[in-house]
Amino acid sequence: MLLSQKFRSFGRKTCRLDDWVSAPYLRRDFVVDVLPKKAELTICALGFYELFVNGKKITKGHLSPYIVNSDQVLPYDTYDVTDLLVVGENVLGFILGNGMQNGFGGFIWDFDKTAFLSAPKLAFALELITGDKKTVIEADENLIGHPSPIIFDDLRYGEKYDANQEIASWNLPGCDLSDWMPSIHRSTNRGEAMFCDARPIVATQEIKAVSVTPVDDGYLYDFGVNLVGLTRLSIKGKKGQHIVIDHDELIEDGRLYRKSIMFDRPHLAHLNPYVQRTEYTCRGEGVETYIPHFTYYGFRYAFITGVEANEATPELLTAVVMNTSLGDRGDFSCSNEIINKLQEMTRRSTLGNFQHFPNDCPHREKNGWTADAALSAEQTLLNFEPEDNYLMWEKCIVRAMNEAGALPGIVPTGGWGFHWGNGPAWDSVLIYLPYFCAVLRDDLRVAEVAKEAMIRYFRYLTTRFDERGLLEIGLGDWCTPNPEHTTPLIFTDSTIAYDLANKAAYLYDRMEMPEEAAYCRRFAKKMKVAIRMHLLEDTNTMRFINGYQSAPAMAIYYGLCDNEEEKEKALAVLLDEIHKQDDHMSVGVLGGRVIFRVLCESGYEDLAVKMITRLDPPSYGVMIADGLTTLAENVRQPYGSCNHHFWGDISALFIEYFAGIRPNPDLKNAANIDIRPVFPSELCHAKAYHKATSGCVSVAWQRGGETVELDLTYPTGASGFVIAPNGYTVNGKDCVPAASGKFIFSRK
């Protein structure tokens, strides 16, 4: 079905933060003489929409349809409304929110000056099939509008609602339409119309406050965990009673902290009160319930003013957790409670920041930072079911590529992020998403979307080589806890580009594109030669560049060492650097994704556990010691945002190494699974499961003296091996065929 070429919206000006304007009610009345055999509605809203048919809300999810640059993608949804129509008068009702189409709260990233900036827009077509007759009802001159009670809405700043402006029958037949106005015709945006097959954002949990504390002129609600979603207000208030609810993830001296959820810039201080704020004006008629329509927040605490002491009950505010509807695919637990909490924090951070696509944080930015998603892709696929949303986002990623073949650091963008915030480590999302979907799910849909863009990207990188054939673009080992230990950008960029070329070659092989695969292998070969020639400082010790922790870890993990002897030398450099830091991690997010894998692969799983779980900084454990319930932006104070997911690969480490579940070990078939655990001495037992393409595999092991007993539930359609770690045998051998049952690991 083609979208209508007439985009219309109720007249609404582009906003500044101090402009209080109304979201529009829109309605299209029509008459049905005979109930249709089929009625299908196709809707494209630029911004967000809520949809009603004869008063019934049927919107597929929160913040529908999607978040895009509308000059690149025009997302649309379809609904079967056959059973909702009646003979006689019918009404299609819509409320439109600003979303990214009028993203004035994103001015730091230039969303307030994008070429596509405008009031929200709406296009729809309702097809009625009756016998051999088809009638199409569109957004035409009969679409009319009226201000709604939503008098301010912004994705990042919040929403303001005046219940006194509600029209009870606004989306029903028989409404008084005397003061409604015709909609205004708008030009069509340039994006490609695209069905939004991403899973929707839904409410997944409700949480009551664990405490309510009087503070100054209001009340502080603590919901116990750092979450993403909204607060639902339920109050029997007085007419005109004005309520303000501010949301934050931290408190200081009993008051909202604010600094971690906004940019600490003096010239923006006047905007601070807007951040994550809900305002509600009561109509004074019984119990009123309200939850914002077109935003979401990251918070643990809510501070409410405008209510009396008798109204400030635990029932006044309920936290509604919201995220993309990603089904569970795996999990992990063990005898170490710090590791269990880190697994829980990783899952909570991953889900909370998955609003249509992976975001970097749910409050300050809400941007699709590319490296964040790339670094988290493997653990997300092991824990959840993100493929459909990766597919939709990859369509946006490839369309964000500029003519030169460069990618921005955030997607969507209106142009920001090409001159700062990108580079191979960030651009890796283009290839890592399809790669891990292919490896872990045998799903090549994302790769098919990216296949032309990938080769364009490598050709672009050749134009950015320096005279030595190395790369130094954009961002590198971000968030290194000791900045003086940061591995140089020229090493991380060149190494990641080498890895990307190898992964792209694999994808092209899977898609039967031999010329492209050969091109990527030549690129990788040249990249490796250049790295070893110019950045390998000492071939006797295999010390790369400055040798800080990320450099040897990345060199080993990504294959810059040619043989086992070289790996051992590079490992010695890594261990020396770790010990120099008193066995603390001193890596940014790029080194952080690989360092613990390298240690576990090399028989140093005890050191990995020590570094992860220690309660002094820098570490993961310090977040728990400081009471955090989601992963922070940094592994030591100041934490920055306290809800990031780009440190979350430890969850993949737990599932793949501590439990040993290794899907697709030979990179040929995701249905096959090896069981290859390591047994850190700190752990007495561990268990995990993962729903592979061949079925659910579950592992549970228990230590007993010098042996470890492992119970395995293994899919009947899979094949693979149970492999003993160094120093152990399994059932008396180095490896045995995998099957459901018990396996005994004994020390040699």
N, C-alpha and C positions, 0 to 999 in steps of 0.2 A: 504494500500500500504506500502510495506517495504522500508525503506531507503536503498540507496546504501551503501555498506560496504566500498566503496573507498572514503576516505576523501582526498581532494586535495586542495592545495592553491598555488598561486604564491610564489616563494621563498621570505621569509621575516623574518628577524631575530627578536628575542625578543628585545624590546627597553628599553633603559634608557631615562630619560627625555631630555638628551642632544643629543640623536640620532635622526637626521632628516631622516626619512625613508618614503617610498612611500606606500600608499595603492595600492593594485593591481586592475587593470582592468582584468577581466577574460571573456573569451567568448568561446562558444561552437557552432561551425557551423554544420549545418546538412541540408540535402536536403529532401524535401517533394515532392513525385511524384503525389500523390492524396491527396486532403485535407481530413484530418481525420474527422470521425463523432464526436470524442471527443478527446481532448488533455488536460491532466491534469499534472501539474508540482508539484512535491513535493520537497521542499528545506529545508535543514538544514544547517545553517551557524553558526559557533561558533565564536563569535564576532558579528558584525552587517553586514547586507547586503543591497544593493540596487539592484533591479531586473529590467531588461529591456528585452522586446521581440521585436525584429526587430526595436530597437531604442525607443520604447515606454516604459516609466517608469510605472511599475504597482505595486511597493512595497506597501504593505498594510498600512504601517505607518512608522513613524520615529523610529529609533533604533530597527528595526525588526531583528530577530524574537522576542527576549526576552533577559533578563539578568539572567544568571544562573551560577552555578557551573556545568561545563559540564561533570564532573565525576559523577554527580548525575542525571542530566536531560539533554537530547538532544532535544531541542524544534524544531519542524518543522512546516512549513506552506504549504498549498496547494493552487494552482491557476488553474482556468479554463482558458486556453490560446487558446481555439479552434478558436475563431474569430480573433486571432492575427497572425495566420500562413498563409503563402502564398505558392502556388505551386512554387517549385524551391528552391533557397537558403534561409535559415532562420538562425537567430542568437539569442542565449540566451546570454545576457550580465549581468555581475555582477560586483559590486564594493564591496570590503570587508573592514570593519573597525575593529579596535582592540576590542572594547567593553570590556567585562569582561574577554574574553579569553586571552587577553594580557593587563591586567589592571595595567600597570606599574605606573600610577598616583595614585593608591590606595595602595601605599607601607606602609602607616601608619597601614593599616589593613592586611598587608602581602599578598595583591593580586599580588605583584611582585614576589612571591616565592611559589605560589600554585602548587600543583602537576599537575594541568591541564594546567598550563601556556604554551602558544605556540603562534606562529603566527596564525592569523585567519584561519579557516578551512571551507571547503565547501563540501557538498554532495547534489546531486539532482538526480531526476529521472523524465524524461518526458515520459509519456505513451501516445502513439498515437494509437487510436482504429479506424481501417478502416475495415468495414465488420466484418469478424471473425478473423482478423489479428491484433495482438498487437505488436507494436514496442516500445522498451524502449531505450531512449537516456540518458546516465549517465555521471557523472563526471569521464571520463576515460582519456586515453592518448591523446585524441583529445581536451582536455580542455587546452587552452593556455592563457598566461598572459603577461601583459606589465605594467610598472609603470604608475600610474595615476597622475593627478595634485595634489592630496591630499598627501602632502609629510610629514605630521605629523597629527595624530589624537589620542586623548585620551578622555575618558568619562569625566574626571574631569578637565583636563587642557586645552583642546581646540583643535583647528585645524589650519593647515597651508596649504594654497592652492596657487599654481603657475599656473595661467591661460595660461602661455606660453607652458606648457606641455600638454595641452589639445589635444586630437585627435578627430576631429569632427565626424568621422565615426566609432569610435571604437566599437560601438555596432550594426553596420549595415552591411549587405552583401556588398562585394566589397571593404572592407578595405584592405589597404596594410599591410600584416601580416609578412613581411620579417624580422622584428626585434622583433617579438613576440617570447616568449619562452615557452617550455612545462611546465605545472604545476608540482608540486612536491608531490609525494604520502606521506601522513601522516597516522599514526596509528589512529584507531578509539578511541575516548574517551569512558570511561566506563559507562557513564550515560545511563539512560533509554530513548529510543526514545518516544517522547510525543507530540501529536498535540497541538499546542499553540492556545487554544480557548479563550485567553484573548483579550479584546478589544484593538485596536491599539492606539498608540500615534499619535495625529493629531494636526494640526494648528487650533486654535479656534477663534483667534482674531488678528487683526493688529492694532498697536498703533503708532501714530506719536508723535514725541518729542514735549513737551510743551515749551521747551526752548533749544537753542543752544548757548553755552557760550565759547568764546576763553579762554583757560587756557594754559599757558606756550607755548609749541610748538604744541598744538593740540586743540581739541574742545570737550566740555563736552555736551553730549546729555542727557536731563532729560525727561523720558517718563511718569512721573507723578505718577506712582504706581509701587510697587515692584512686579515684574512678573517673570514668568518662561518661557523660550523659547530661542529664538535666535534673533540676529539682521540680517536683510537682507541689504546688501550693494548694492547700485545702483550708478554707476559712469561711466563717460566718461573720463577715465584716459589715461595717457601716458604709452607706452610700458615700462615695468620694474618698474613702480611706485609701491612702497612697502607701504602697508597700514596695520596698527596695530590697533585693536579695543580691548580694555580692558573693562570688565564689572564688576559692583559692585552694591551692594544694598544701600550703604551709601556713603556720602561724608563728608570730614572734611576740613575746610578752603578752600572750593571750589575744592578740589581734591578727587579722589577716596580714600576711607578709607582703604580698603583691609583687615583689621584685623578680621572682622567678617566672612570672607569667606575662611580663611585659618587657619592653626594651628600656633600659635605664638611661634615658637621654633627656637632659634638662628641657630641651625645647618641646618634648612631647608630654611633659608632666601634666599639662592641663587635660590630657586625654585619659589619664589613669582611671578616673571614676567610671569610665565607660566599660572597662575591660571585664568581660564575663558578668555582666549585670542584667538582672531581670527586674523590670518595674511593672507593677500591677495596680490599677485603680479599681476598687470594688464598686459594684452596682448596688450592693446592700439588699439583696433578695435571696435569703436562705444561704445554704452552703455553696460557696463558689469554688470550683476546681479549675486550676490553670497550669499548663505546662507550655513553655515556648514552642513555637512552630518551626522557626527557620534558623536555628543555631544549635550549638552544643558547647559544653564546658568540660574542662579538666579540673577536678577539685576533690578535696577531702572535706573541706569546711565550707559552710554557707553562713553568712552573717546577714541577718534580717532586721530591718528597721521598719517602723510604721505599724507595729503591732503592740497590743497591751500584754501585760504579764500573764493574764488568764488565757490569752490566745497562743502564747509561745509554748505549746505542748509538743511532745514528740510527733504527734500526728499532723502538726502544721505543715511540715516539709518532709517529703519522701524523695530520696535519691533514686532516680531511674537510670540504670546502666544501659548504655546504647552502643552498639557496634554493628559492623556488617555481619550478616547472618552466616558466619563461617562455622560449619559443623566441626565437631571434634574428630581428630584423626589419630592422636597419640598423646602420651603423657609419661611422666617418670616420677618415681619416689624412691627414697632410700633411707638408711639408718641415720644419716646426717641431716639434722633439722635445718642447718644453714642452707645446704644444697636444696632441700625441699622448698624452703622459702624463696630461694632464687628461681627455682622452676616456676613457682606460683607467680612471682613478680614478673618473670619474663612473659608468661602467658597473659597476665593482666595488661601488661604494657603493649604487647602485640595486638591484642583484641581492641584495647581502648584507642589505639592509634590507627586502627583500620576502619576508617570512615570512607567508604567506597573504595579507596586505595590506601596504601600505607602512608601515614603522615608522620612528620618528625616529632611533633608534640601536640597535645590537644587544646592548648590555650594560647600561648604566645604567638605561634605561627600557623599551625594547621596547614602546612604546605607539604606537597608531595616531594620531599627531598629524595633525590634519586639514590644516593649512596645508602641512606638509611634502609631503604627497601632491599637493595642488593645485598647488604650485609645480613639482613634478616630472612632472606628468601628461603634458605634451606631449613632453618628451624621452624619457620612458619608452615612450610609444606609438611614437615614431620608432625606438627601439632594440630594443624587445622586444614581447611579445604579452601584455599584462596584462588584456585586456578581460574575460575570464571572472572573474578575481579582483576587478576593479573592480565587476563586476555583483554578486557576492556581498557585497562590502563595502558597496556602496551600499544594499543591503537592510538591513544593520545600521545604517547612518548614518541612514536615514529613521526607523527604529524607535527610535533614540536621541533624536530630537527630542522636547522636552517639550510639555506642553499649550499653552504660550504660543507655540510655534513656534520656540523657541531651540534651538541645537545646542550640544553640549559640545565642548571642545577636543580630546578624545581619544575615539576609538571603537574598541573597546567601552569603556564606563565603567559603574560602578555608581552614578553620580550626581556624581562629581567632574568639574570642568571647565565647569560652567555659570556659576560666579561668578568664575572667573579662567581665562584661557587660551583664550577664544573671541573672538567678534566677526567682522565681515564678512570680513576677510582670512583667518581660519582657517575660518570657515563656508563659504568659497568652494568647498571640496571638494564640497559638495552639488551644485554646478552645473558646476564645471570638469571633473570626471570625465565626466559625460554629454556635456558640450560637446565635449571633445577626442575622445571616442569617436565622436561624430556627425560631426565635421569630418574626422578623419583616417581613419575606418574605415566611415563610413555606418552605424554600429552605434547603433541607437536603443534597445537593450534597457535600458541604464542610465538613459536619459532617461525611459523608461516607468515605471521603478521610482520615479523622483524627481518625477514630474510633479505629484502632489498636494502633496508636501512643499515644493516650490519656491514655489508660490503662498502657502502658509502662512507660509513664511519671510519673504517680502516684506511680508505683512500684519503680521507680528511686528515687522519693522524700522520700520514706520510708527508703532508705539507707542513706539519708542526715539528718535524725532527730537527734537532740541532745538527751541527756539523759532524757530530759523532754518531748520529743515528739514535739519539736518546730523546726522551720526552720530559717536559717540565711545564705542565699546564694546570692551573687551577688549584684545587685543594688536595692535601695529602693525608698524613696520619693524624687525623683530627682528634682533638681531646687527649693528647698525650699528657699524663699527669705531671710530668717534669718536662717542661718545654725544651730545656737544654738537652734532653735525650731524644728529641724528635728526629726520626730518620729522614734524610733530605727528600724533598719532593721528586727530584730527578730519579731517585731509586724507586720510590713507591709508584710513581706514574709509569715508568718503563716496565717495571715488574708486573703491574696490573695489566698493562697493554699486552704483554707477553701472554699472560694467562687468558685474557679475553680472546686473543687470536686462537689459542688452542681450543678453547670452549666453542668458539664460532665454527672452527673446522669440524669439530664433533657434530655440531648441529647441522652443518651443511652435508656431512656424510649421511646423517639420519634422513635428511630431506632429499637425498640423491641429487646433489648439486656439486659434482666433482670439481668443476673449475673454480668455484668459489672456495671449496674446501682447500684446494691446492694453494690458492692465493693466500689464505689465512695461515697455512703452514709455512709458506715462504716468509710471510710477515713475522711469524713467531720465531723462526730460525734466525732471521736478521736481528731481531730484537734481543734474543738471548746472546748472540755473538757480541753485540754492542755493549750489553750490560756486563758481561764477563770481561771484555777487553778494557772497559773504561771505569767500571765501578767495583770490580773485584780488586781490592787493594793488596792482598797478599795471598797468592795461590798456595803457599805452604800452610797457612792457617785457615784459608777460606773465609777471610774476614772481608765482608762487603762494606764499602764506603765507611761510615763512622762506626759500624758494628753494634750500635745500640740494639736493644732487644728485637725490635720489629724487623731489622734488616736480616739477621740470620734466620729468624723464624719464617719470614716470607721466602727467603732464598731456598730453604729446605722444602717448605710446603708446596711452592709453585714450580719446583723442578729446575732451579738454576744450578744445582749440583749435578755433575755428570755420573757419579757413581757412589757406592756406599762409603768409600773412603772419604770422599769429599763431604758427604753428609755428616759423617762422624766429626770431621774437623769443624764444620759450621756449627754443629750441635755443641761442641766444646766452647766455641765463642759465645753461643747463646747462654749456656749454663754459667759461664764466667760473668756475663753481663747481669744475669739474674742474681747471682750470689753477691755481686757488687752492690746491689740494691737490697741486700738483706732478705733475699727471696720475695721481694715485692714485684708486682707487675709494673713496668714502666713503658707501656705501649699505648698508642692511640687505637682508634677503632679498626684500622686496617691490620695492625699487628695483633690486636686483641682477638680477631676472628680466627687466627691460625696458631698462635703461640701454644695454647693448651692442647690442640690437636697434635702438634709436633711433639710435645712432651709425652703425651700418651702413646703415640706411635713409637717413641724411642725408649719406652720403659720407665719414664719418669712421671707416672700418673700420680704418685704421692706428692711430688713437688707441685704438680698442677692443682691438686686439691688444696694444698697448703696455701698457694698464691690466691686462689679463688675465695677461700672461706675465711682467711684471716680477718680479724676484726679491726685491724689498724690500717690506715690508708697508705698507699692506694691499693684498693681491692674491691671486690664485689661485696665481701662480708661487711665492710664498713657501712654500707647502705643499710644493712639490717641493724647493725649496732646503733645507728642514728635514727631508727624507727621508720625508715621508708618502706613502702609497700608496693612500689613500682620501681623499675630501673631508672636511674638518674642519667643525666647527660654526661656527667663526669664521675670518675671512680674515686674522687676525694672532694672534700669541700673546697670552694663553693661548688655546689652540685649543678648550678644552672637550673634548667628544667628538671623536675623530679619525675617526669614520665616520658622517657625516650625508650626506643626498642633496639637501637643500633648496636648495643652491647649484648644482644640477646642470643648470640650463637652458642652461648654456654648450654642452652637447652638442647641443641643438636649434639653437643659434646656428651651430655648426660645420656641421651637416647642411643647415640651411635657408638659411644666408647664405653661408658660405665655400664650400660645394659648390653651393648654389643650388637644392636640391630642395624645392619648395613644393607639397605635395599640396593639392588642393581650393582653388585660389586664389580662386575666385568663390563659395565656400561653398555650392555646389550639388551637387557630385558628387566624392566622394573618389577616384574612378578617374582624374580629370583631374589633371595635374601640370604646373606651370610650372617652367622651369629659369631661375633668376634669381640668378646668383652675384655676389659681390663679390670683388675680387682684392687683398687686403692686400699691400702691398709687401714685407712680411716673409716672405710665402709664395712659394716657387718653384713648388710644385705642390700639389695636393690631390685627394683622391678620396673618394667616399662611395657608399653604396647604401642603398636603402630599398625594402622589399617593400610596395608600395601595393596597394590592392584590385584594381587592374587588372593587376598584375604587378610584377616587380622593375625599378626604375629605377636606373641607375648612372651616375655622373659621374666623369670623371678629367680634370683640366686641368693644363696645363704652360705655364709662362711662357717666352717666347722673345723677348727684346728688347722691342719696343713692342707685341707681339701676345701673345695667349694662345690656345692651341689646346685645345679641349675635345672629348673623346670622350664621346658619349652613347649609352647603351643604353636604349631607351625602349619601354615596353609597347605592343603593337599595339592594345590596347583603350582606350588613353588618348588624350586630346587636350589641347593646351596650347601654350605658346609658350616659346621661348628668348629671354630678354630681356636686353639689354645694360645693365650698370650705367652710372651717370653718367660721362660722359667717354669712353665706348666705343661702338663699333658692333659688331654681330654679323653676319658675312657682308655687311657694308656697310649694314646697316639697324639700326633701333632694336630690332626684334624680328622673329623668323621663326617659322614653325610648328615645333613640336617633333617630332622623329623620330630614330631611331637614325642615328648618323653623326658626322662631324666638323664643328665650328663654329669659326670664327676670329673672335676678338674683337680689334679694332684700336682704338687711341686715335684720337679725333677730331682 
